[in-house]
């Protein structure tokens, strides 16, 4: 579908002209997908009931944007989960 108006944006790269013409419902979907991808390490930690899930979520929140922080959080979320030992029965 061709828009009723033309964009006067010669300073933008060619690809951005197509982004400006996306349907309105596409932006929220892309934003949601980006948020899920960004918080993937925290979601993995919560889903696995990781004993350090709060620390993983904070690392992901504050340093995930670096890429290195995101990768570290994802690796940490995938490490072995320590389960508490069941108390031994009294003698």
Biopython code that builds the backbone (N, CA, C, O; Angstrom):
import numpy as np
from Bio.PDB.StructureBuilder import StructureBuilder

atoms = [
    (1, "UNK", "N", (0.843, -1.173, 0.000)),
    (1, "UNK", "CA", (0.000, 0.000, 0.000)),
    (1, "UNK", "C", (0.888, 1.236, 0.000)),
    (1, "UNK", "O", (1.842, 1.317, 0.773)),
    (2, "UNK", "N", (0.588, 2.167, -0.835)),
    (2, "UNK", "CA", (1.378, 3.387, -0.985)),
    (2, "UNK", "C", (0.796, 4.467, -0.074)),
    (2, "UNK", "O", (-0.415, 4.689, -0.077)),
    (3, "UNK", "N", (1.652, 5.146, 0.714)),
    (3, "UNK", "CA", (1.140, 6.203, 1.601)),
    (3, "UNK", "C", (0.632, 7.402, 0.805)),
    (3, "UNK", "O", (0.995, 7.589, -0.356)),
    (4, "UNK", "N", (-0.202, 8.201, 1.439)),
    (4, "UNK", "CA", (-0.774, 9.387, 0.803)),
    (4, "UNK", "C", (0.230, 10.527, 0.722)),
    (4, "UNK", "O", (-0.030, 11.533, 0.062)),
    (5, "UNK", "N", (1.359, 10.384, 1.377)),
    (5, "UNK", "CA", (2.358, 11.454, 1.387)),
    (5, "UNK", "C", (3.735, 10.850, 1.201)),
    (5, "UNK", "O", (3.937, 9.656, 1.425)),
    (6, "UNK", "N", (4.653, 11.655, 0.803)),
    (6, "UNK", "CA", (6.032, 11.225, 0.622)),
    (6, "UNK", "C", (6.881, 11.802, 1.741)),
    (6, "UNK", "O", (6.651, 12.928, 2.183)),
    (7, "UNK", "N", (7.853, 11.041, 2.197)),
    (7, "UNK", "CA", (8.752, 11.520, 3.230)),
    (7, "UNK", "C", (9.875, 12.327, 2.589)),
    (7, "UNK", "O", (10.469, 11.904, 1.597)),
    (8, "UNK", "N", (10.150, 13.457, 3.148)),
    (8, "UNK", "CA", (11.259, 14.274, 2.667)),
    (8, "UNK", "C", (12.417, 14.089, 3.638)),
    (8, "UNK", "O", (12.681, 14.948, 4.480)),
    (9, "UNK", "N", (13.098, 12.969, 3.511)),
    (9, "UNK", "CA", (14.189, 12.634, 4.429)),
    (9, "UNK", "C", (15.416, 12.193, 3.647)),
    (9, "UNK", "O", (15.820, 11.035, 3.744)),
    (10, "UNK", "N", (16.010, 13.081, 2.883)),
    (10, "UNK", "CA", (17.178, 12.674, 2.102)),
    (10, "UNK", "C", (18.400, 12.375, 2.960)),
    (10, "UNK", "O", (19.336, 11.727, 2.491)),
    (11, "UNK", "N", (18.409, 12.840, 4.219)),
    (11, "UNK", "CA", (19.560, 12.616, 5.085)),
    (11, "UNK", "C", (19.567, 11.223, 5.709)),
    (11, "UNK", "O", (20.581, 10.809, 6.271)),
    (12, "UNK", "N", (18.456, 10.492, 5.621)),
    (12, "UNK", "CA", (18.390, 9.156, 6.203)),
    (12, "UNK", "C", (18.852, 8.114, 5.199)),
    (12, "UNK", "O", (18.663, 8.284, 3.994)),
    (13, "UNK", "N", (19.459, 7.034, 5.684)),
    (13, "UNK", "CA", (19.809, 5.944, 4.779)),
    (13, "UNK", "C", (18.560, 5.374, 4.122)),
    (13, "UNK", "O", (17.453, 5.552, 4.629)),
    (14, "UNK", "N", (18.733, 4.699, 3.011)),
    (14, "UNK", "CA", (17.599, 4.179, 2.246)),
    (14, "UNK", "C", (16.728, 3.245, 3.089)),
    (14, "UNK", "O", (15.502, 3.285, 2.980)),
    (15, "UNK", "N", (17.337, 2.413, 3.918)),
    (15, "UNK", "CA", (16.571, 1.443, 4.708)),
    (15, "UNK", "C", (15.601, 2.126, 5.658)),
    (15, "UNK", "O", (14.538, 1.572, 5.941)),
    (16, "UNK", "N", (15.927, 3.304, 6.155)),
    (16, "UNK", "CA", (15.049, 3.984, 7.101)),
    (16, "UNK", "C", (13.768, 4.481, 6.456)),
    (16, "UNK", "O", (12.775, 4.692, 7.151)),
    (17, "UNK", "N", (13.768, 4.670, 5.158)),
    (17, "UNK", "CA", (12.542, 5.088, 4.485)),
    (17, "UNK", "C", (11.491, 3.989, 4.574)),
    (17, "UNK", "O", (10.294, 4.271, 4.642)),
    (18, "UNK", "N", (11.943, 2.728, 4.572)),
    (18, "UNK", "CA", (11.002, 1.628, 4.691)),
    (18, "UNK", "C", (10.505, 1.492, 6.128)),
    (18, "UNK", "O", (9.350, 1.126, 6.342)),
    (19, "UNK", "N", (11.339, 1.774, 7.099)),
    (19, "UNK", "CA", (10.923, 1.702, 8.501)),
    (19, "UNK", "C", (9.825, 2.722, 8.773)),
    (19, "UNK", "O", (8.874, 2.446, 9.504)),
    (20, "UNK", "N", (9.965, 3.889, 8.184)),
    (20, "UNK", "CA", (8.965, 4.936, 8.403)),
    (20, "UNK", "C", (7.610, 4.560, 7.811)),
    (20, "UNK", "O", (6.595, 5.142, 8.192)),
    (21, "UNK", "N", (7.574, 3.602, 6.892)),
    (21, "UNK", "CA", (6.326, 3.217, 6.235)),
    (21, "UNK", "C", (5.733, 1.929, 6.798)),
    (21, "UNK", "O", (4.787, 1.393, 6.221)),
    (22, "UNK", "N", (6.263, 1.419, 7.907)),
    (22, "UNK", "CA", (5.729, 0.196, 8.493)),
    (22, "UNK", "C", (4.322, 0.455, 9.026)),
    (22, "UNK", "O", (4.011, 1.573, 9.437)),
    (23, "UNK", "N", (3.477, -0.564, 9.023)),
    (23, "UNK", "CA", (2.163, -0.407, 9.647)),
    (23, "UNK", "C", (2.315, -0.107, 11.143)),
    (23, "UNK", "O", (3.324, -0.457, 11.754)),
    (24, "UNK", "N", (1.323, 0.533, 11.711)),
    (24, "UNK", "CA", (1.391, 0.954, 13.116)),
    (24, "UNK", "C", (1.521, -0.211, 14.079)),
    (24, "UNK", "O", (2.106, -0.040, 15.148)),
    (25, "UNK", "N", (1.008, -1.377, 13.757)),
    (25, "UNK", "CA", (1.036, -2.504, 14.674)),
    (25, "UNK", "C", (2.383, -3.188, 14.723)),
    (25, "UNK", "O", (2.611, -4.009, 15.611)),
    (26, "UNK", "N", (3.289, -2.885, 13.803)),
    (26, "UNK", "CA", (4.589, -3.549, 13.765)),
    (26, "UNK", "C", (5.517, -3.038, 14.862)),
    (26, "UNK", "O", (6.247, -3.827, 15.462)),
    (27, "UNK", "N", (5.505, -1.761, 15.130)),
    (27, "UNK", "CA", (6.409, -1.188, 16.136)),
    (27, "UNK", "C", (6.247, -1.804, 17.521)),
    (27, "UNK", "O", (7.253, -2.167, 18.132)),
    (28, "UNK", "N", (5.026, -1.940, 18.048)),
    (28, "UNK", "CA", (4.908, -2.582, 19.373)),
    (28, "UNK", "C", (5.388, -4.023, 19.382)),
    (28, "UNK", "O", (5.927, -4.487, 20.387)),
    (29, "UNK", "N", (5.205, -4.733, 18.289)),
    (29, "UNK", "CA", (5.667, -6.120, 18.227)),
    (29, "UNK", "C", (7.188, -6.161, 18.239)),
    (29, "UNK", "O", (7.782, -6.970, 18.952)),
    (30, "UNK", "N", (7.823, -5.294, 17.453)),
    (30, "UNK", "CA", (9.281, -5.253, 17.446)),
    (30, "UNK", "C", (9.838, -4.817, 18.790)),
    (30, "UNK", "O", (10.849, -5.353, 19.244)),
    (31, "UNK", "N", (9.197, -3.859, 19.428)),
    (31, "UNK", "CA", (9.634, -3.406, 20.744)),
    (31, "UNK", "C", (9.502, -4.524, 21.777)),
    (31, "UNK", "O", (10.393, -4.719, 22.603)),
    (32, "UNK", "N", (8.407, -5.243, 21.728)),
    (32, "UNK", "CA", (8.219, -6.370, 22.650)),
    (32, "UNK", "C", (9.229, -7.477, 22.423)),
    (32, "UNK", "O", (9.761, -8.044, 23.377)),
    (33, "UNK", "N", (9.493, -7.786, 21.161)),
    (33, "UNK", "CA", (10.483, -8.816, 20.847)),
    (33, "UNK", "C", (11.875, -8.388, 21.304)),
    (33, "UNK", "O", (12.644, -9.211, 21.802)),
    (34, "UNK", "N", (12.202, -7.112, 21.139)),
    (34, "UNK", "CA", (13.506, -6.610, 21.588)),
    (34, "UNK", "C", (13.610, -6.687, 23.112)),
    (34, "UNK", "O", (14.670, -7.024, 23.639)),
    (35, "UNK", "N", (12.519, -6.376, 23.829)),
    (35, "UNK", "CA", (12.538, -6.445, 25.287)),
    (35, "UNK", "C", (12.717, -7.883, 25.769)),
    (35, "UNK", "O", (13.481, -8.134, 26.701)),
    (36, "UNK", "N", (12.024, -8.817, 25.145)),
    (36, "UNK", "CA", (12.165, -10.224, 25.523)),
    (36, "UNK", "C", (13.593, -10.703, 25.254)),
    (36, "UNK", "O", (14.177, -11.407, 26.078)),
    (37, "UNK", "N", (14.154, -10.326, 24.110)),
    (37, "UNK", "CA", (15.522, -10.714, 23.795)),
    (37, "UNK", "C", (16.512, -10.097, 24.770)),
    (37, "UNK", "O", (17.454, -10.759, 25.204)),
    (38, "UNK", "N", (16.304, -8.827, 25.117)),
    (38, "UNK", "CA", (17.211, -8.146, 26.042)),
    (38, "UNK", "C", (17.185, -8.809, 27.418)),
    (38, "UNK", "O", (18.235, -9.004, 28.029)),
    (39, "UNK", "N", (16.001, -9.156, 27.906)),
    (39, "UNK", "CA", (15.863, -9.745, 29.237)),
    (39, "UNK", "C", (15.874, -11.268, 29.225)),
    (39, "UNK", "O", (15.486, -11.898, 30.209)),
    (40, "UNK", "N", (16.310, -11.860, 28.127)),
    (40, "UNK", "CA", (16.364, -13.320, 28.028)),
    (40, "UNK", "C", (17.175, -13.961, 29.153)),
    (40, "UNK", "O", (16.715, -14.956, 29.712)),
    (41, "UNK", "N", (18.361, -13.449, 29.520)),
    (41, "UNK", "CA", (19.095, -14.078, 30.627)),
    (41, "UNK", "C", (18.303, -14.069, 31.942)),
    (41, "UNK", "O", (18.308, -15.061, 32.671)),
    (42, "UNK", "N", (17.637, -12.981, 32.241)),
    (42, "UNK", "CA", (16.838, -12.911, 33.470)),
    (42, "UNK", "C", (15.651, -13.870, 33.395)),
    (42, "UNK", "O", (15.307, -14.511, 34.388)),
    (43, "UNK", "N", (15.031, -13.967, 32.235)),
    (43, "UNK", "CA", (13.900, -14.885, 32.076)),
    (43, "UNK", "C", (14.345, -16.341, 32.222)),
    (43, "UNK", "O", (13.633, -17.152, 32.814)),
    (44, "UNK", "N", (15.511, -16.670, 31.688)),
    (44, "UNK", "CA", (16.046, -18.032, 31.826)),
    (44, "UNK", "C", (16.315, -18.333, 33.301)),
    (44, "UNK", "O", (15.990, -19.417, 33.786)),
    (45, "UNK", "N", (16.908, -17.375, 34.010)),
    (45, "UNK", "CA", (17.216, -17.575, 35.435)),
    (45, "UNK", "C", (15.949, -17.766, 36.258)),
    (45, "UNK", "O", (15.908, -18.627, 37.137)),
    (46, "UNK", "N", (14.930, -16.986, 35.988)),
    (46, "UNK", "CA", (13.664, -17.117, 36.731)),
    (46, "UNK", "C", (13.005, -18.447, 36.405)),
    (46, "UNK", "O", (12.504, -19.133, 37.297)),
    (47, "UNK", "N", (13.005, -18.809, 35.136)),
    (47, "UNK", "CA", (12.359, -20.062, 34.708)),
    (47, "UNK", "C", (13.056, -21.279, 35.317)),
    (47, "UNK", "O", (12.398, -22.263, 35.654)),
    (48, "UNK", "N", (14.385, -21.216, 35.461)),
    (48, "UNK", "CA", (15.144, -22.333, 36.023)),
    (48, "UNK", "C", (15.210, -22.291, 37.545)),
    (48, "UNK", "O", (15.823, -23.168, 38.153)),
    (49, "UNK", "N", (14.597, -21.298, 38.170)),
    (49, "UNK", "CA", (14.640, -21.117, 39.632)),
    (49, "UNK", "C", (16.086, -21.060, 40.111)),
    (49, "UNK", "O", (16.459, -21.702, 41.093)),
    (50, "UNK", "N", (16.893, -20.274, 39.392)),
    (50, "UNK", "CA", (18.312, -20.139, 39.727)),
    (50, "UNK", "C", (18.443, -19.461, 41.091)),
    (50, "UNK", "O", (17.710, -18.522, 41.400)),
    (51, "UNK", "N", (19.381, -19.945, 41.898)),
    (51, "UNK", "CA", (19.547, -19.399, 43.244)),
    (51, "UNK", "C", (20.061, -17.954, 43.222)),
    (51, "UNK", "O", (19.926, -17.248, 44.221)),
    (52, "UNK", "N", (20.641, -17.504, 42.119)),
    (52, "UNK", "CA", (21.128, -16.126, 41.988)),
    (52, "UNK", "C", (20.322, -15.324, 40.967)),
    (52, "UNK", "O", (20.863, -14.436, 40.309)),
    (53, "UNK", "N", (19.040, -15.630, 40.834)),
    (53, "UNK", "CA", (18.245, -14.988, 39.793)),
    (53, "UNK", "C", (18.124, -13.477, 39.964)),
    (53, "UNK", "O", (18.044, -12.755, 38.971)),
    (54, "UNK", "N", (18.110, -12.991, 41.188)),
    (54, "UNK", "CA", (18.026, -11.538, 41.399)),
    (54, "UNK", "C", (19.309, -10.851, 40.926)),
    (54, "UNK", "O", (19.256, -9.804, 40.282)),
    (55, "UNK", "N", (20.453, -11.442, 41.246)),
    (55, "UNK", "CA", (21.732, -10.873, 40.810)),
    (55, "UNK", "C", (21.868, -10.941, 39.292)),
    (55, "UNK", "O", (22.398, -10.018, 38.674)),
    (56, "UNK", "N", (21.393, -12.025, 38.692)),
    (56, "UNK", "CA", (21.441, -12.161, 37.234)),
    (56, "UNK", "C", (20.556, -11.103, 36.583)),
    (56, "UNK", "O", (20.938, -10.492, 35.586)),
    (57, "UNK", "N", (19.377, -10.894, 37.153)),
    (57, "UNK", "CA", (18.462, -9.886, 36.606)),
    (57, "UNK", "C", (19.064, -8.482, 36.724)),
    (57, "UNK", "O", (18.923, -7.675, 35.805)),
    (58, "UNK", "N", (19.726, -8.185, 37.832)),
    (58, "UNK", "CA", (20.349, -6.863, 37.992)),
    (58, "UNK", "C", (21.523, -6.683, 37.029)),
    (58, "UNK", "O", (21.692, -5.612, 36.448)),
    (59, "UNK", "N", (22.329, -7.727, 36.863)),
    (59, "UNK", "CA", (23.419, -7.656, 35.897)),
    (59, "UNK", "C", (22.871, -7.424, 34.496)),
    (59, "UNK", "O", (23.396, -6.605, 33.741)),
    (60, "UNK", "N", (21.827, -8.142, 34.161)),
    (60, "UNK", "CA", (21.198, -8.002, 32.854)),
    (60, "UNK", "C", (20.613, -6.603, 32.665)),
    (60, "UNK", "O", (20.743, -6.011, 31.594)),
    (61, "UNK", "N", (19.976, -6.083, 33.697)),
    (61, "UNK", "CA", (19.347, -4.761, 33.615)),
    (61, "UNK", "C", (20.370, -3.653, 33.428)),
    (61, "UNK", "O", (20.196, -2.785, 32.573)),
    (62, "UNK", "N", (21.436, -3.675, 34.222)),
    (62, "UNK", "CA", (22.376, -2.557, 34.218)),
    (62, "UNK", "C", (23.538, -2.708, 33.237)),
    (62, "UNK", "O", (24.063, -1.703, 32.758)),
    (63, "UNK", "N", (23.947, -3.928, 32.931)),
    (63, "UNK", "CA", (25.090, -4.117, 32.033)),
    (63, "UNK", "C", (24.757, -4.903, 30.772)),
    (63, "UNK", "O", (25.640, -5.163, 29.955)),
    (64, "UNK", "N", (23.498, -5.283, 30.603)),
    (64, "UNK", "CA", (23.112, -6.043, 29.419)),
    (64, "UNK", "C", (23.323, -5.278, 28.131)),
    (64, "UNK", "O", (23.572, -5.883, 27.089)),
    (65, "UNK", "N", (23.229, -3.969, 28.179)),
    (65, "UNK", "CA", (23.383, -3.139, 26.979)),
    (65, "UNK", "C", (24.794, -3.217, 26.405)),
    (65, "UNK", "O", (25.001, -2.888, 25.237)),
    (66, "UNK", "N", (25.772, -3.650, 27.209)),
    (66, "UNK", "CA", (27.144, -3.715, 26.710)),
    (66, "UNK", "C", (27.375, -4.914, 25.804)),
    (66, "UNK", "O", (28.363, -4.944, 25.070)),
    (67, "UNK", "N", (26.513, -5.877, 25.837)),
    (67, "UNK", "CA", (26.725, -7.104, 25.068)),
    (67, "UNK", "C", (27.519, -8.108, 25.882)),
    (67, "UNK", "O", (27.138, -9.274, 25.978)),
    (68, "UNK", "N", (28.618, -7.662, 26.467)),
    (68, "UNK", "CA", (29.416, -8.535, 27.331)),
    (68, "UNK", "C", (28.621, -8.858, 28.595)),
    (68, "UNK", "O", (28.592, -10.008, 29.032)),
    (69, "UNK", "N", (27.980, -7.853, 29.180)),
    (69, "UNK", "CA", (27.147, -8.072, 30.361)),
    (69, "UNK", "C", (25.993, -9.007, 30.051)),
    (69, "UNK", "O", (25.633, -9.850, 30.873)),
    (70, "UNK", "N", (25.412, -8.862, 28.869)),
    (70, "UNK", "CA", (24.303, -9.724, 28.458)),
    (70, "UNK", "C", (24.787, -11.171, 28.334)),
    (70, "UNK", "O", (24.131, -12.096, 28.813)),
    (71, "UNK", "N", (25.941, -11.358, 27.686)),
    (71, "UNK", "CA", (26.485, -12.703, 27.510)),
    (71, "UNK", "C", (26.849, -13.332, 28.857)),
    (71, "UNK", "O", (26.577, -14.511, 29.083)),
    (72, "UNK", "N", (27.461, -12.552, 29.749)),
    (72, "UNK", "CA", (27.795, -13.069, 31.079)),
    (72, "UNK", "C", (26.539, -13.466, 31.850)),
    (72, "UNK", "O", (26.509, -14.507, 32.506)),
    (73, "UNK", "N", (25.510, -12.638, 31.769)),
    (73, "UNK", "CA", (24.264, -12.951, 32.463)),
    (73, "UNK", "C", (23.635, -14.220, 31.901)),
    (73, "UNK", "O", (23.097, -15.030, 32.657)),
    (74, "UNK", "N", (23.695, -14.403, 30.592)),
    (74, "UNK", "CA", (23.116, -15.601, 29.983)),
    (74, "UNK", "C", (23.893, -16.855, 30.387)),
    (74, "UNK", "O", (23.295, -17.888, 30.688)),
    (75, "UNK", "N", (25.219, -16.764, 30.395)),
    (75, "UNK", "CA", (26.031, -17.913, 30.817)),
    (75, "UNK", "C", (25.774, -18.224, 32.284)),
    (75, "UNK", "O", (25.647, -19.387, 32.664)),
    (76, "UNK", "N", (25.699, -17.184, 33.105)),
    (76, "UNK", "CA", (25.441, -17.378, 34.530)),
    (76, "UNK", "C", (24.066, -18.008, 34.747)),
    (76, "UNK", "O", (23.910, -18.876, 35.606)),
    (77, "UNK", "N", (23.088, -17.581, 33.985)),
    (77, "UNK", "CA", (21.736, -18.139, 34.120)),
    (77, "UNK", "C", (21.691, -19.604, 33.706)),
    (77, "UNK", "O", (20.842, -20.361, 34.175)),
    (78, "UNK", "N", (22.607, -20.000, 32.826)),
    (78, "UNK", "CA", (22.624, -21.376, 32.343)),
    (78, "UNK", "C", (23.474, -22.301, 33.195)),
    (78, "UNK", "O", (23.499, -23.506, 32.947)),
    (79, "UNK", "N", (24.176, -21.767, 34.200)),
    (79, "UNK", "CA", (25.005, -22.621, 35.052)),
    (79, "UNK", "C", (24.134, -23.483, 35.950)),
    (79, "UNK", "O", (22.926, -23.276, 36.064)),
    (80, "UNK", "N", (24.775, -24.449, 36.582)),
    (80, "UNK", "CA", (24.061, -25.389, 37.443)),
    (80, "UNK", "C", (23.372, -24.652, 38.588)),
    (80, "UNK", "O", (23.911, -23.711, 39.170)),
    (81, "UNK", "N", (22.181, -25.109, 38.882)),
    (81, "UNK", "CA", (21.390, -24.528, 39.967)),
    (81, "UNK", "C", (21.661, -25.315, 41.235)),
    (81, "UNK", "O", (21.557, -26.542, 41.244)),
    (82, "UNK", "N", (22.009, -24.614, 42.309)),
    (82, "UNK", "CA", (22.250, -25.277, 43.588)),
    (82, "UNK", "C", (20.920, -25.451, 44.311)),
    (82, "UNK", "O", (20.220, -24.480, 44.599)),
    (83, "UNK", "N", (20.597, -26.660, 44.590)),
    (83, "UNK", "CA", (19.365, -26.969, 45.329)),
    (83, "UNK", "C", (19.725, -27.127, 46.803)),
    (83, "UNK", "O", (20.771, -27.692, 47.122)),
    (84, "UNK", "N", (18.887, -26.642, 47.698)),
    (84, "UNK", "CA", (19.175, -26.842, 49.120)),
    (84, "UNK", "C", (19.085, -28.326, 49.471)),
    (84, "UNK", "O", (18.220, -29.045, 48.970)),
    (85, "UNK", "N", (19.985, -28.767, 50.332)),
    (85, "UNK", "CA", (19.978, -30.152, 50.768)),
    (85, "UNK", "C", (18.810, -30.391, 51.694)),
    (85, "UNK", "O", (18.475, -29.555, 52.534)),
    (86, "UNK", "N", (18.199, -31.539, 51.530)),
    (86, "UNK", "CA", (17.101, -31.899, 52.430)),
    (86, "UNK", "C", (17.678, -32.209, 53.804)),
    (86, "UNK", "O", (18.721, -32.856, 53.905)),
    (87, "UNK", "N", (17.018, -31.759, 54.853)),
    (87, "UNK", "CA", (17.554, -32.054, 56.194)),
    (87, "UNK", "C", (17.546, -33.570, 56.455)),
    (87, "UNK", "O", (16.605, -34.284, 56.108)),
    (88, "UNK", "N", (18.615, -34.013, 57.070)),
    (88, "UNK", "CA", (18.701, -35.444, 57.376)),
    (88, "UNK", "C", (17.810, -35.745, 58.574)),
    (88, "UNK", "O", (17.646, -34.906, 59.459)),
    (89, "UNK", "N", (17.245, -36.928, 58.599)),
    (89, "UNK", "CA", (16.365, -37.296, 59.716)),
    (89, "UNK", "C", (17.164, -37.406, 61.020)),
    (89, "UNK", "O", (18.333, -37.792, 61.005)),
    (90, "UNK", "N", (16.548, -37.075, 62.112)),
    (90, "UNK", "CA", (17.261, -37.170, 63.396)),
    (90, "UNK", "C", (17.614, -38.633, 63.709)),
    (90, "UNK", "O", (16.885, -39.550, 63.332)),
    (91, "UNK", "N", (18.742, -38.836, 64.403)),
    (91, "UNK", "CA", (19.167, -40.227, 64.704)),
    (91, "UNK", "C", (18.284, -40.921, 65.703)),
    (91, "UNK", "O", (18.525, -42.080, 66.040)),
]
sb = StructureBuilder()
sb.init_structure("model")
sb.init_model(0)
sb.init_chain("A")
sb.init_seg("    ")
for serial, (resi, resn, name, xyz) in enumerate(atoms, 1):
    if name == "N":
        sb.init_residue(resn, " ", resi, " ")
    sb.init_atom(name, np.array(xyz, "f"), 0.0, 1.0, " ", f" {name:<3s}", serial, name[0])
structure = sb.get_structure()
